[in-house]
Every structure is written in structure tokens, then in C-alpha cells.
Amino acid sequence: YRALIGDAGVGTFGGSEDHTAMLASRAGRVSEYSYCPVRLRRAIAMPPGYVFAIASSGVAAVKTAAARDKYNRASNLAAAVARAWRDATGRDDPHIAAALVSSPDATEKMRDILRRTRSEDFTTGELLGRFEHFVIENEQIIPAAGDALAAGDMTVFGELVDRSQKAAEDLLGNQIAQTVHLPASARKLGAVAASAFGAGFGGSVWAIIRQQNAEEFLREWEDEYGKKFPRPGESAVFFLTRPGPAAFELS
């Protein structure tokens, strides 16, 4: 924004996806973007007969004070991975995505570099885990999930989203009990796909469900959550929605 004066806000390193969604969403479409720079890859029509169910867990994803460090850790880990690559190769790739397209064997080369990297801030396991999450999510799941959704193959789409949720829990480490429970509960109740979204450590979960029994699903999902987590359940919010447009103003 050129000379626009601002500050560091709450001090978390991220937010590109939020801003892009707010400013560039398309009604009735699920959009796939790449970042640095922001670029639309494709906008996929929501398959007919399906709708989103959203569960706000009632656990606020606070991004200030001590919680800020949890958010920034994932970002700092990714930066450390890219820095290790640059130090070892002499290249100037600014981030992991750029490193991965530098050569056909870049993924294996990166793993080898990280196994030999010694960092003051992170263990070898943490660096490798952050890299594996990036590979799994960005290079494998997102392209395949987009293909499945575009083809209307909701079974495969659901399996890929399950894998994404599991990777967030096991590798990214940004999930809490409530955002682990809600996707699993949604799938048990018949959702074709469900996942936490956002930066984690609280927040919300989405599920794609069949429109014909959407209201019944939402009631059961909310009731089941309230029984499992009574206190957060008091402030949780559940609702149905379709992919909406970008921010706009009515005058």
C-alpha cells in the first residue's frame, strides 16, 4: 500500500488467505489460490445439492500476548526451512514453494538438507515436520482435492480433506480438542467432508453436507458438540451457508 502508515497489529505473521477470501471470493464457487504473489488458480463451482455447515467452536483463537507465539511458530518454522535451503544451495528462493519448483529432485534434496541442519531455535524433527506438512498440504492434497471437487467426486474429496485435517493435527500441531472433535463428529453424522480452518488454536470448522437433510444434520452436530464440550458449547455458533461473494457495500 505504498506510503500508507500502519503498525504491526497483534504481531502475527500471516493473514494472506483471510484477506484474499474477503476481497476476491466468488459466489457459488470454491476458489484455489497460490500466494507470494496472490494468484487465482481456479474457481470451482460448488457441486449441486450440497451446502456448507459451519461450527464456531466457542473457543476464541486469541492472537495476542502469549498465544501470538504459537501462531508465529509455524510461520517461523517455514522461514527456517527456506533459510536452510538457501544456506545449503546458495540459491535465493524466498520460500518453500519456490524451492520446490527449482528442480525435479528438490523435495528429496530439501529433506536431506534439513536432516543435516542444526538450528538454535528448532529441532531437526520440527523442521522436517513443517516441511512435510507443506508438501502434503500444498503439493499433494490441494491440487487433488480441487480435481475431485471439480469432478463432483465427493468420496475422494472427503478422503483428501480427512488427510488434510490429520496433517494439521499431527504435523502442524495447531489444533485443539474441540477442532479435532468437530470434523470427526461431522463425518460420523454424514458430512461428505469436514475440516478445521484458519490459523488454529481455536476457531471454527466447516463441513460439506447434503442440502436435503442440512437442518437435521446441523441440529445433531450442535447437540453432540454441546454434550461433549458443555462450556464452549454455550458460546458455539452453528449455521448453514453457501460460498459467498467478496465484501461489498449496498447503498
C-alpha positions in Angstrom: 0.0 0.0 0.0 2.9 2.3 -0.8 3.1 5.1 1.8 0.1 4.0 3.9 1.1 4.2 7.5 0.3 1.2 9.7 1.7 -0.9 12.5 2.3 -4.5 13.3 -1.2 -5.1 14.6 -1.3 -8.0 17.0 2.0 -9.2 15.6 1.1 -12.5 14.0 2.8 -13.5 10.8 0.1 -14.4 8.3 -3.4 -13.4 7.1 -3.0 -13.6 3.3 -5.7 -16.2 2.9 -8.2 -14.2 5.0 -7.6 -11.0 3.0 -7.9 -12.8 -0.3 -11.1 -14.5 0.7 -12.7 -11.3 1.9 -11.7 -9.3 -1.3 -11.8 -11.9 -4.1 -14.3 -14.6 -3.3 -16.9 -15.6 -5.9 -20.5 -16.5 -5.1 -21.2 -20.2 -5.5 -17.5 -21.1 -6.1 -14.7 -22.5 -4.1 -11.5 -20.7 -5.1 -8.0 -22.1 -5.2 -5.2 -19.5 -4.8 -1.5 -19.5 -4.7 0.5 -16.9 -2.8 3.6 -14.7 -3.0 2.2 -13.3 -5.2 -1.5 -13.9 -4.8 -2.8 -15.7 -7.9 -6.1 -17.3 -8.7 -5.6 -20.9 -9.9 -9.2 -21.8 -10.4 -12.7 -21.2 -9.2 -14.7 -24.4 -8.8 -18.5 -24.4 -8.8 -20.0 -25.8 -5.6 -21.5 -29.2 -6.6 -25.3 -29.1 -6.8 -27.2 -30.4 -3.8 -24.5 -29.6 -1.2 -24.1 -26.8 1.3 -21.6 -25.7 3.9 -22.3 -26.2 7.6 -20.1 -24.0 9.9 -19.3 -24.6 13.5 -17.7 -21.8 15.5 -16.3 -23.8 18.4 -16.8 -21.2 21.1 -13.0 -21.3 21.8 -11.7 -17.9 20.7 -8.5 -18.1 18.6 -6.8 -15.3 20.5 -3.9 -13.9 18.6 -2.3 -11.6 21.2 0.0 -12.0 24.1 1.3 -15.5 24.8 -0.9 -17.1 22.1 0.8 -15.0 19.4 4.0 -17.1 19.8 2.0 -20.3 18.9 0.8 -18.7 15.7 4.2 -17.3 14.7 5.9 -20.6 15.4 4.5 -22.3 12.3 5.5 -19.3 10.2 8.9 -19.1 11.7 9.4 -22.8 11.1 8.6 -22.4 7.4 11.0 -19.4 7.2 13.7 -21.5 8.9 13.2 -24.3 6.3 13.6 -21.9 3.4 16.7 -20.3 5.1 18.3 -23.7 5.5 17.7 -24.4 1.8 19.3 -21.1 0.8 22.3 -21.6 3.0 22.9 -25.1 1.6 22.3 -24.4 -2.0 23.3 -20.8 -2.5 20.0 -20.1 -4.2 17.8 -17.1 -3.4 14.4 -18.8 -3.3 12.3 -16.7 -0.9 10.1 -19.5 0.4 9.4 -23.3 0.4 7.2 -23.2 -2.7 9.9 -21.5 -4.8 12.4 -24.0 -3.6 10.3 -27.0 -4.6 9.9 -25.9 -8.2 13.7 -25.2 -8.6 14.4 -28.8 -9.7 12.7 -32.2 -10.1 14.6 -33.6 -7.1 14.1 -30.5 -4.9 11.8 -32.3 -2.4 14.3 -35.0 -1.6 17.2 -32.5 -1.6 15.3 -30.4 0.9 14.8 -33.4 3.2 18.5 -34.2 3.0 19.4 -30.6 3.8 17.0 -30.5 6.8 18.4 -33.7 8.2 21.8 -32.1 8.3 20.6 -28.7 9.5 21.4 -27.6 13.1 19.2 -24.7 14.3 19.3 -22.8 17.6 15.5 -22.4 17.6 14.1 -25.7 16.2 14.9 -29.4 16.3 15.6 -31.4 13.1 12.3 -33.1 13.7 10.4 -29.9 13.9 12.0 -28.6 10.6 11.2 -31.8 8.8 7.7 -32.0 10.2 6.9 -28.4 9.0 8.3 -29.2 5.6 6.4 -32.5 5.3 3.2 -30.6 6.2 3.8 -28.1 3.4 4.5 -30.9 0.9 1.4 -32.9 1.9 -1.0 -29.9 2.0 0.2 -27.7 -0.8 1.7 -30.1 -3.3 -0.5 -33.1 -2.9 -3.8 -32.5 -1.2 -4.9 -29.2 -2.6 -4.4 -30.0 -6.3 -6.0 -33.4 -5.9 -8.9 -32.1 -3.8 -9.6 -29.4 -6.3 -9.7 -32.0 -9.1 -12.1 -34.2 -7.1 -14.4 -31.3 -6.2 -14.5 -30.1 -9.9 -15.3 -33.7 -10.9 -18.0 -34.0 -8.3 -16.3 -36.9 -6.7 -17.2 -36.2 -3.1 -15.9 -39.5 -1.8 -12.4 -38.8 -2.9 -12.7 -35.2 -1.9 -13.8 -36.2 1.6 -10.9 -38.6 2.0 -8.4 -35.9 1.0 -9.9 -33.4 3.4 -9.6 -36.1 6.2 -5.9 -36.4 5.3 -5.5 -32.6 5.5 -7.2 -32.5 8.9 -4.9 -35.3 10.2 -1.8 -33.5 8.9 -2.8 -30.3 10.7 -3.2 -32.3 13.9 0.0 -34.4 13.6 2.4 -32.2 11.7 1.3 -28.6 12.0 0.2 -29.0 15.6 -2.3 -26.1 15.6 -5.4 -28.0 16.6 -7.2 -28.2 20.0 -9.5 -30.8 21.3 -12.6 -29.0 20.0 -11.4 -28.6 16.5 -10.2 -32.2 16.4 -13.6 -33.4 17.6 -15.9 -31.3 15.4 -14.6 -32.7 12.0 -14.7 -36.3 13.2 -18.2 -35.7 14.6 -19.4 -34.2 11.3 -18.1 -37.2 9.3 -19.9 -39.6 11.7 -23.1 -37.7 11.2 -22.8 -38.0 7.4 -20.8 -35.0 6.2 -19.0 -35.7 2.9 -16.0 -33.6 4.1 -15.1 -31.7 7.2 -12.1 -29.7 8.5 -10.9 -27.1 10.8 -9.9 -23.8 9.1 -8.0 -20.7 9.9 -4.7 -20.4 11.8 -5.8 -22.9 14.5 -5.6 -22.9 18.3 -9.3 -22.4 18.5 -11.7 -21.0 15.9 -14.1 -22.8 13.5 -14.7 -25.9 11.4 -16.5 -26.4 8.1 -18.4 -29.4 6.8 -20.0 -30.0 3.4 -23.3 -31.8 3.7 -26.2 -32.8 1.5 -28.8 -30.0 1.3 -31.8 -32.2 1.7 -31.1 -33.0 5.3 -29.0 -30.0 6.2 -31.2 -28.7 9.1 -31.3 -32.1 10.7 -27.5 -32.5 10.4 -26.9 -29.1 11.9 -29.1 -29.8 15.0 -27.4 -33.2 15.6 -23.9 -31.7 15.1 -24.7 -28.9 17.6 -26.3 -31.2 20.1 -23.5 -33.7 20.0 -20.9 -30.9 20.5 -22.7 -29.4 23.4 -22.8 -32.8 25.2 -19.0 -33.3 24.6 -17.9 -29.8 25.4 -20.6 -28.1 27.6 -18.8 -24.9 28.4 -17.5 -24.0 24.9 -20.9 -25.2 23.6 -22.6 -22.4 25.4 -21.0 -19.8 23.1 -20.6 -22.0 20.0 -22.5 -21.0 16.8 -23.7 -23.4 14.1 -25.1 -22.2 10.8 -25.6 -23.1 7.1 -24.2 -21.1 4.2 -23.2 -21.3 0.6 -19.9 -19.9 -0.9 -20.5 -16.2 -0.8 -19.2 -13.2 -2.8 -16.4 -10.9 -1.8 -17.0 -8.0 0.5 -19.3 -5.4 -1.0 -21.3 -2.3 0.0 -25.0 -1.7 -0.5 -26.0 1.9 -0.9 
